[in-house]
Structures are given as C-alpha cells and as structure tokens.
Amino acid sequence: LVETGAIICTSLLQVTMLLCLFVSVNCNRHHCRCSYQTLRKDIIHLHALSFYLQEKKCFPEGVGINSTLDLLLQCLSTEVTCESGAALAATLANGGLCPLSGDQVMSPTPSAGRSTLSMMQVAGMNDYSRMFHFKTSVPGKSSQSGVVLIVVPGVLGLMCCPFLFYRYLLSGADVNAVDYDGWSALHVAASEGRLDVIKFLVENAGANCTLKDRWGNMALQEAIRCNQDPAIQFLKKYTDYEERL
C-alpha cells in the first residue's frame, strides 16, 4: 500500500511539472547519487507494482512507468541533516510556517499540512506504522538508515539519528573511557538495562566489566541497584562478584 501510493503520487507530480524542473527544485544538491544507483539495482519489485497499477488504469494518461520510477527513486535518495530535518518537522507542526525563517513554505490552507500529517500517521513508519501509532499517537517518518522524524502538531517537531556504536569503535575511541563520576559506557548501559548495548560493549568492543566508578561500584552492581534482571544475568558471566546480603 505504501509503495503503490508513492508511485501514484509521483505519477501525478509528472502531470503538473517537468521532471527536470522537479529534480532541480526538490532534489538539488541534497540528492545522493550513490543511494540513487543502489536503489536502481532493486527496482524490479517497483516495476511489477507499476505494471499492475497501469493495468488497473491508475496511471494518468501520457505518463510513463520508467520516468515515474526514476523520479520516485531520486526523491527517495534525498539527503538531509538532523538540523534541517528538525526544521522540516517543526514547519509541519507549525502549519507550514517555518519557525526559523518565518516563511510560509507550505500552502496556508489547513488541508495541506493536515493531509501530510495524516499520511505520516497512517504509513510514515512503513510496516511498523500501526504499532508506532498505537504507542505514540503522533505522526512520524522513518528511513532505512534508522533516522526518525516526528511531528507533534502545534507543539514541536524533532528528528533523531541513532548513535552507531560500531562506527564509534572503528574510529579508535576508548570504550573504557569514564566521566567525572568514573562511569563508563558499560555503567550507563547496565543502569538502564540496555542488554543489546551491553552485549556489544562486552563481546565486540572488549569493555572492562570490573571497572569501578568513584563509589567503587562495577557495572554489575549498578544493574543490581536498578533491578535490571536481564543485564544482571548477562554481566554475572563476565564479573567475579558475589552479591552482599
């Protein structure tokens, strides 16, 4: 449903404006050529959906499948930073009025922003949209890289990017580095019960499980203090510590 809707919307855009003009206005320098070429390698599925839609007479007259998919892939290859994405989300939350520049970048009619947010609410998170709506009840949009754009209408807009630990490790960073309280990344992960992070730090990054903070507590003791049972069971395998009754 999400992919067929994207194909039809792209075909409607071609009716109203030339492809070269749309690309120059919307993609511009933020268009990622490498991502575009990668998406083109896996285009057979989109071609199959397009032919099905053409058979059901969903395409406008005079619009070709190849040009429609080419424009769709270029739109999917548009890159933004977290700062610009947050400004975009804030603009949607503000009814199309950019809070940074004060420009009305979307149609001032209420239906323009409302329709965009409704689409984000229904299909913005792809297959996870139903569960995301059940848990948060706010419009959102995700990407393959893990970035999530969230809009709270009339309140705020934000964009968050997941921190990639493996890139941090490959850059040569010390995973046993501590803050002013002597807490390492393992201490923080143990206190919050982040088992996936704990496994990565211990099994892949070689984090020191016996490292103590300024109060003499190890990561296991922090997990016990915060009642993080899965983290406790995992850290006990790597820590020689007997709980004091």
Contacts in CASP RR format, 6 or more apart in sequence:
PFRMAT RR
TARGET T0000
AUTHOR 0000-0000-0000
METHOD contacts of the structure
MODEL  1
LVETGAIICTSLLQVTMLLCLFVSVNCNRHHCRCSYQTLRKDIIHLHALS
FYLQEKKCFPEGVGINSTLDLLLQCLSTEVTCESGAALAATLANGGLCPL
SGDQVMSPTPSAGRSTLSMMQVAGMNDYSRMFHFKTSVPGKSSQSGVVLI
VVPGVLGLMCCPFLFYRYLLSGADVNAVDYDGWSALHVAASEGRLDVIKF
LVENAGANCTLKDRWGNMALQEAIRCNQDPAIQFLKKYTDYEERL
1 123 0 8 1.000
2 123 0 8 1.000
2 124 0 8 1.000
2 126 0 8 1.000
3 45 0 8 1.000
3 46 0 8 1.000
3 49 0 8 1.000
4 49 0 8 1.000
4 53 0 8 1.000
6 72 0 8 1.000
7 46 0 8 1.000
7 49 0 8 1.000
7 50 0 8 1.000
7 53 0 8 1.000
7 68 0 8 1.000
7 69 0 8 1.000
7 72 0 8 1.000
8 53 0 8 1.000
8 58 0 8 1.000
8 59 0 8 1.000
10 68 0 8 1.000
10 69 0 8 1.000
10 71 0 8 1.000
10 72 0 8 1.000
10 75 0 8 1.000
11 59 0 8 1.000
11 60 0 8 1.000
11 63 0 8 1.000
11 64 0 8 1.000
11 68 0 8 1.000
12 60 0 8 1.000
13 22 0 8 1.000
13 71 0 8 1.000
14 22 0 8 1.000
14 60 0 8 1.000
14 63 0 8 1.000
14 64 0 8 1.000
14 67 0 8 1.000
14 68 0 8 1.000
14 71 0 8 1.000
15 60 0 8 1.000
15 63 0 8 1.000
19 67 0 8 1.000
19 70 0 8 1.000
19 71 0 8 1.000
22 71 0 8 1.000
23 31 0 8 1.000
23 71 0 8 1.000
23 74 0 8 1.000
26 75 0 8 1.000
26 78 0 8 1.000
27 74 0 8 1.000
27 75 0 8 1.000
27 77 0 8 1.000
27 78 0 8 1.000
30 78 0 8 1.000
30 79 0 8 1.000
30 80 0 8 1.000
31 74 0 8 1.000
31 77 0 8 1.000
31 78 0 8 1.000
31 79 0 8 1.000
32 77 0 8 1.000
32 78 0 8 1.000
32 79 0 8 1.000
33 77 0 8 1.000
35 76 0 8 1.000
35 77 0 8 1.000
35 79 0 8 1.000
36 73 0 8 1.000
36 74 0 8 1.000
36 76 0 8 1.000
36 77 0 8 1.000
39 73 0 8 1.000
39 76 0 8 1.000
39 77 0 8 1.000
40 73 0 8 1.000
43 69 0 8 1.000
43 73 0 8 1.000
46 69 0 8 1.000
46 72 0 8 1.000
47 65 0 8 1.000
47 69 0 8 1.000
50 59 0 8 1.000
50 65 0 8 1.000
50 68 0 8 1.000
50 69 0 8 1.000
51 65 0 8 1.000
53 59 0 8 1.000
54 65 0 8 1.000
59 65 0 8 1.000
59 68 0 8 1.000
80 88 0 8 1.000
80 159 0 8 1.000
82 147 0 8 1.000
82 159 0 8 1.000
82 160 0 8 1.000
82 161 0 8 1.000
85 149 0 8 1.000
85 159 0 8 1.000
86 157 0 8 1.000
86 158 0 8 1.000
86 159 0 8 1.000
87 98 0 8 1.000
87 99 0 8 1.000
87 100 0 8 1.000
88 149 0 8 1.000
88 159 0 8 1.000
89 149 0 8 1.000
89 150 0 8 1.000
89 151 0 8 1.000
89 156 0 8 1.000
89 157 0 8 1.000
89 158 0 8 1.000
89 159 0 8 1.000
90 98 0 8 1.000
90 99 0 8 1.000
90 100 0 8 1.000
90 156 0 8 1.000
90 157 0 8 1.000
91 97 0 8 1.000
91 98 0 8 1.000
91 99 0 8 1.000
91 105 0 8 1.000
91 106 0 8 1.000
92 106 0 8 1.000
92 113 0 8 1.000
92 116 0 8 1.000
92 117 0 8 1.000
92 139 0 8 1.000
92 151 0 8 1.000
92 153 0 8 1.000
92 157 0 8 1.000
93 151 0 8 1.000
93 152 0 8 1.000
93 153 0 8 1.000
93 154 0 8 1.000
93 155 0 8 1.000
93 156 0 8 1.000
93 157 0 8 1.000
94 154 0 8 1.000
95 106 0 8 1.000
95 110 0 8 1.000
95 113 0 8 1.000
95 153 0 8 1.000
95 154 0 8 1.000
96 104 0 8 1.000
96 105 0 8 1.000
96 106 0 8 1.000
96 107 0 8 1.000
96 108 0 8 1.000
96 112 0 8 1.000
96 113 0 8 1.000
97 103 0 8 1.000
97 104 0 8 1.000
97 105 0 8 1.000
97 106 0 8 1.000
98 104 0 8 1.000
98 105 0 8 1.000
106 112 0 8 1.000
106 113 0 8 1.000
106 116 0 8 1.000
107 113 0 8 1.000
117 139 0 8 1.000
117 151 0 8 1.000
117 153 0 8 1.000
118 139 0 8 1.000
120 139 0 8 1.000
120 140 0 8 1.000
120 141 0 8 1.000
120 151 0 8 1.000
121 129 0 8 1.000
121 133 0 8 1.000
121 138 0 8 1.000
121 139 0 8 1.000
121 140 0 8 1.000
122 129 0 8 1.000
122 133 0 8 1.000
123 129 0 8 1.000
124 139 0 8 1.000
124 140 0 8 1.000
124 141 0 8 1.000
124 142 0 8 1.000
125 132 0 8 1.000
125 133 0 8 1.000
125 140 0 8 1.000
125 141 0 8 1.000
125 142 0 8 1.000
126 142 0 8 1.000
128 142 0 8 1.000
132 140 0 8 1.000
136 150 0 8 1.000
138 150 0 8 1.000
138 151 0 8 1.000
138 152 0 8 1.000
138 153 0 8 1.000
139 150 0 8 1.000
139 151 0 8 1.000
139 153 0 8 1.000
140 148 0 8 1.000
140 149 0 8 1.000
140 150 0 8 1.000
140 151 0 8 1.000
141 148 0 8 1.000
141 149 0 8 1.000
142 148 0 8 1.000
142 149 0 8 1.000
145 161 0 8 1.000
146 161 0 8 1.000
146 162 0 8 1.000
147 159 0 8 1.000
147 160 0 8 1.000
147 161 0 8 1.000
147 162 0 8 1.000
148 159 0 8 1.000
148 160 0 8 1.000
149 157 0 8 1.000
149 158 0 8 1.000
149 159 0 8 1.000
150 157 0 8 1.000
150 158 0 8 1.000
150 159 0 8 1.000
150 160 0 8 1.000
151 157 0 8 1.000
165 197 0 8 1.000
165 200 0 8 1.000
165 201 0 8 1.000
165 205 0 8 1.000
166 200 0 8 1.000
166 204 0 8 1.000
169 175 0 8 1.000
169 204 0 8 1.000
169 205 0 8 1.000
175 184 0 8 1.000
175 185 0 8 1.000
175 186 0 8 1.000
175 201 0 8 1.000
175 205 0 8 1.000
175 206 0 8 1.000
175 207 0 8 1.000
176 184 0 8 1.000
176 207 0 8 1.000
176 208 0 8 1.000
176 211 0 8 1.000
177 184 0 8 1.000
177 185 0 8 1.000
178 184 0 8 1.000
178 187 0 8 1.000
178 211 0 8 1.000
178 213 0 8 1.000
181 213 0 8 1.000
181 214 0 8 1.000
182 212 0 8 1.000
182 213 0 8 1.000
182 214 0 8 1.000
183 213 0 8 1.000
184 207 0 8 1.000
184 208 0 8 1.000
184 211 0 8 1.000
184 219 0 8 1.000
185 197 0 8 1.000
185 201 0 8 1.000
185 207 0 8 1.000
186 198 0 8 1.000
186 201 0 8 1.000
186 202 0 8 1.000
186 207 0 8 1.000
186 208 0 8 1.000
186 209 0 8 1.000
186 211 0 8 1.000
186 219 0 8 1.000
187 211 0 8 1.000
187 213 0 8 1.000
187 217 0 8 1.000
187 219 0 8 1.000
187 222 0 8 1.000
189 197 0 8 1.000
189 198 0 8 1.000
189 201 0 8 1.000
189 219 0 8 1.000
189 231 0 8 1.000
190 198 0 8 1.000
190 219 0 8 1.000
190 220 0 8 1.000
190 222 0 8 1.000
190 223 0 8 1.000
190 226 0 8 1.000
190 228 0 8 1.000
190 231 0 8 1.000
190 235 0 8 1.000
191 222 0 8 1.000
191 223 0 8 1.000
191 225 0 8 1.000
191 226 0 8 1.000
191 228 0 8 1.000
192 226 0 8 1.000
192 228 0 8 1.000
193 223 0 8 1.000
193 226 0 8 1.000
193 228 0 8 1.000
193 230 0 8 1.000
193 231 0 8 1.000
194 231 0 8 1.000
195 230 0 8 1.000
195 231 0 8 1.000
195 234 0 8 1.000
198 219 0 8 1.000
198 231 0 8 1.000
198 234 0 8 1.000
198 235 0 8 1.000
199 234 0 8 1.000
201 207 0 8 1.000
202 209 0 8 1.000
202 234 0 8 1.000
202 235 0 8 1.000
202 238 0 8 1.000
209 218 0 8 1.000
209 219 0 8 1.000
209 220 0 8 1.000
209 235 0 8 1.000
209 238 0 8 1.000
209 239 0 8 1.000
210 218 0 8 1.000
210 239 0 8 1.000
210 240 0 8 1.000
211 218 0 8 1.000
211 219 0 8 1.000
212 218 0 8 1.000
213 222 0 8 1.000
217 225 0 8 1.000
218 239 0 8 1.000
218 241 0 8 1.000
219 235 0 8 1.000
219 239 0 8 1.000
220 232 0 8 1.000
220 235 0 8 1.000
220 236 0 8 1.000
220 239 0 8 1.000
220 241 0 8 1.000
221 241 0 8 1.000
223 231 0 8 1.000
223 232 0 8 1.000
223 235 0 8 1.000
224 232 0 8 1.000
224 243 0 8 1.000
END
